Amino acid sequence: MRLAGKAAAVTGGAQGIGLATAERFLTEGARGVALFDIDAGALAEAARRLPAERVLTRVLDVSQPEAVTDAFAAAEAAFGGLDILVNSAGVSFRSAFLDMPAEKWARVIAINLTGTFLCGQAAARIMVRGGKGGRIINIASTSGLRGSTGRTAYGASKGGVVNLTRAMAVELGEHGITINAIAPGPVQTGMANHDPVQRQAFFDRMAIRRVGTPEEVAAAAAFLASDEAGFITAEILSVDGGFNGAGMIMDMAQMAPSARPLP
């Protein structure tokens, strides 16, 4: 069990990637996992699925600084420290750039980017005090690596998470804290809600033409949280079926032969 004896916190932990990650960490031997989520109902339902003696739940809006401070203090008190943070809380709002309401833009940035900053800072302060290093894993997105239709606010927020990850890694390395990000592609969660046209647009640029699962992202998080990843930091790991790496994809049988032989 790769995370035996470790204490973790997962934001957005009541559903989707966050919940799958919490479940994977417990399976990997974590002594305790704090689940933070803004949805009280989903949090209560998640708690019923997990071992009560190893789980702390707390309703949290990650964009609120004082609430973040209080939540992480509760996790530190419950587990005697903190070894791992996964920043999975996020919201998405699709809109054309010309039609994007300023208040929607602000809310997406507040949750996805500012929330990642606030929770990362709170967790890192606990890790520095503990003196044993730590792991912080930010959930970014392929939308933060490439421009996408209708992703003005979401893409900008996740692009910010990508560079925040690298900046945190530079400053926190001296404390033995690694900071990495996972950039999922299309994953089957409630927030994704891709219609058939959007899904096909993904598939047209993917080597593995299917939707991913929260458990596949959680597996990547478990690796990055483990001692096996101790020399990996400031990296962005795409878990996207090859979407970010793809250029032209077509049937080789339909491709015309090379016009000129090799010399």
C-alpha positions in Angstrom: 0.0 0.0 0.0 1.8 3.1 -1.3 0.2 5.7 1.0 0.3 3.7 4.3 0.2 6.1 7.2 -0.4 9.2 5.2 -3.0 11.9 5.8 -4.6 13.6 2.8 -7.1 16.3 2.0 -9.2 16.3 -1.2 -11.2 19.4 -2.3 -14.2 18.7 -4.4 -14.0 15.3 -2.6 -17.7 14.5 -2.6 -18.1 13.4 -6.2 -16.4 12.7 -9.5 -12.6 12.8 -9.6 -12.3 14.0 -6.0 -14.3 11.1 -4.6 -12.6 8.5 -6.7 -9.3 9.9 -5.5 -10.3 9.8 -1.9 -11.4 6.2 -2.3 -8.2 5.2 -4.0 -6.1 6.9 -1.2 -7.9 4.9 1.4 -7.4 1.7 -0.6 -3.7 2.6 -0.7 -3.5 2.7 3.1 -4.0 6.4 3.9 -4.7 6.7 7.6 -7.1 9.5 7.0 -8.7 11.6 4.3 -10.4 15.0 4.7 -13.2 15.5 2.1 -14.0 19.2 1.4 -16.9 20.1 -0.9 -19.4 22.9 -1.3 -22.3 20.4 -1.8 -23.5 19.3 1.6 -25.8 16.6 0.3 -23.2 15.0 -1.9 -20.7 15.2 1.0 -23.1 13.4 3.3 -23.7 10.7 0.7 -20.0 10.3 0.1 -19.4 9.9 3.8 -21.8 7.0 3.9 -19.6 5.1 1.4 -16.4 5.5 3.3 -15.0 4.3 6.7 -16.1 6.9 9.2 -13.0 6.4 11.4 -10.7 7.4 8.6 -12.6 10.3 7.0 -13.3 13.9 8.0 -15.9 15.8 6.0 -16.5 19.5 5.9 -18.6 21.8 3.7 -16.2 24.3 2.1 -16.3 27.0 -0.5 -12.6 27.0 -1.5 -12.8 30.6 -2.7 -13.3 31.9 0.9 -10.0 32.4 2.7 -11.2 32.2 6.3 -13.2 29.1 5.6 -10.2 27.5 3.9 -8.0 28.2 6.9 -10.5 26.7 9.3 -11.0 23.6 7.2 -7.4 22.8 7.0 -6.9 23.5 10.7 -9.6 20.9 11.3 -7.8 18.4 9.1 -4.5 19.0 10.8 -6.1 18.5 14.2 -7.9 15.4 13.2 -4.9 13.6 11.6 -2.0 15.2 13.4 -0.6 16.8 10.2 -1.1 16.6 6.5 1.0 14.8 3.9 -1.1 15.1 0.7 -3.4 17.6 -0.9 -5.4 17.1 -4.1 -7.1 20.3 -5.4 -10.0 18.8 -7.3 -12.7 21.4 -6.6 -13.9 23.0 -9.8 -16.7 24.5 -11.7 -17.3 24.9 -15.5 -19.4 27.4 -17.4 -19.6 27.2 -21.2 -20.0 30.4 -23.1 -18.8 32.1 -26.3 -16.1 34.7 -25.5 -18.3 37.6 -26.7 -21.2 36.5 -24.5 -19.3 35.6 -21.3 -20.9 37.4 -18.3 -18.4 39.0 -16.1 -19.9 37.6 -13.0 -19.6 34.0 -14.4 -16.0 34.6 -15.3 -15.2 35.8 -11.8 -16.9 32.8 -10.2 -15.0 30.3 -12.3 -11.7 32.0 -11.6 -12.5 32.2 -7.9 -13.2 28.5 -7.5 -10.8 27.0 -10.0 -7.7 29.2 -9.6 -8.0 31.2 -6.4 -9.4 28.2 -4.6 -6.4 26.1 -5.7 -4.1 28.9 -4.5 -5.8 29.2 -1.1 -5.9 25.5 -0.4 -2.4 24.9 -1.7 -1.1 27.7 0.6 -3.0 26.3 3.6 -1.8 22.8 3.0 1.8 23.8 2.3 2.0 25.8 5.6 1.0 22.6 7.5 3.5 20.6 5.6 6.3 23.0 6.2 5.5 23.1 10.0 5.5 19.3 10.0 9.0 19.2 8.5 8.4 15.9 6.6 7.7 17.3 3.1 4.5 16.5 1.2 2.7 16.2 -2.0 0.3 18.6 -3.7 -1.6 17.6 -6.8 -3.6 20.2 -8.7 -6.3 19.0 -11.1 -5.9 21.1 -14.2 -7.4 20.2 -17.6 -6.5 19.8 -21.2 -8.5 23.1 -21.6 -5.7 24.8 -19.7 -3.2 23.5 -22.3 -5.0 24.2 -25.5 -7.6 26.7 -26.7 -11.1 25.3 -26.9 -14.5 26.5 -28.1 -16.7 27.9 -25.3 -14.0 27.5 -22.6 -13.1 31.1 -22.1 -13.3 31.2 -18.3 -12.7 27.5 -17.7 -9.6 27.3 -19.9 -8.2 30.5 -18.5 -8.6 29.3 -14.9 -7.0 25.9 -15.7 -4.2 27.5 -17.6 -3.6 29.5 -14.4 -3.5 26.3 -12.4 -0.8 24.9 -14.7 1.5 27.9 -14.2 0.6 28.1 -10.5 1.7 24.5 -10.1 5.1 25.3 -11.6 5.6 28.4 -9.5 4.6 26.5 -6.3 7.0 23.7 -7.2 9.9 26.2 -7.5 9.3 27.8 -4.1 8.3 24.7 -2.1 11.0 22.3 -3.3 13.4 23.3 -0.6 10.8 22.1 2.0 10.6 18.6 0.3 7.1 19.3 -1.1 6.5 18.3 -4.7 3.8 20.0 -6.7 2.4 18.5 -9.8 -0.8 18.8 -11.9 -3.0 16.3 -13.7 -4.7 17.5 -16.9 -7.7 15.2 -17.6 -9.3 15.1 -21.0 -12.9 14.1 -21.3 -13.8 12.2 -18.2 -17.3 10.9 -17.3 -18.3 13.1 -14.4 -21.4 15.2 -13.6 -19.6 18.4 -14.4 -18.4 17.3 -17.8 -21.9 16.6 -19.3 -20.6 16.5 -22.9 -23.2 16.4 -25.6 -22.6 14.1 -28.6 -21.1 16.8 -30.8 -18.6 17.9 -28.1 -17.7 14.2 -27.4 -17.0 13.6 -31.1 -14.9 16.7 -31.3 -12.7 15.2 -28.5 -12.7 11.8 -30.2 -11.5 13.2 -33.5 -8.2 14.3 -31.8 -7.7 11.3 -29.5 -5.5 8.3 -29.9 -7.7 6.3 -27.4 -11.2 7.2 -28.5 -13.3 6.9 -25.4 -14.2 8.8 -22.4 -12.0 8.4 -19.3 -13.1 7.5 -15.8 -12.6 9.2 -12.5 -10.8 6.1 -11.3 -8.1 6.5 -14.1 -7.4 10.1 -12.9 -7.3 8.8 -9.3 -4.7 6.2 -10.2 -2.5 9.0 -11.6 -3.0 11.0 -8.4 -2.1 8.0 -6.2 1.2 7.6 -8.1 2.1 11.3 -7.8 1.2 11.2 -4.1 3.4 8.2 -3.5 7.1 7.9 -2.6 7.7 6.5 -6.1 7.2 10.1 -7.5 9.6 11.7 -5.0 11.8 13.1 -7.8 8.9 14.4 -9.9 7.8 18.0 -9.5 6.5 20.9 -11.6 5.1 18.5 -14.1 1.7 18.4 -15.9 0.5 14.9 -16.4 -2.1 14.6 -19.2 -4.6 11.8 -18.6 -6.5 12.3 -21.8 -6.3 9.4 -24.2 -3.7 11.2 -26.2 -5.8 14.4 -26.9 -3.1 16.9 -26.0 -0.4 15.1 -28.0 -2.5 14.6 -31.1 -2.2 16.5 -34.4 -3.7 15.1 -37.6 -5.5 11.8 -37.0 -6.9 9.9 -40.0 -7.2 6.4 -41.4 -3.9 5.4 -43.0 -5.7 3.6 -45.8 -7.2 6.9 -46.9 -3.8 8.7 -46.9 -2.2 9.3 -50.2 1.3 7.8 -50.7 4.4 10.0 -50.4 4.8 12.0 -53.6 8.6 11.7 -53.5 10.8 8.7 -52.5 13.3 9.0 -49.7 16.8 9.7 -50.9 
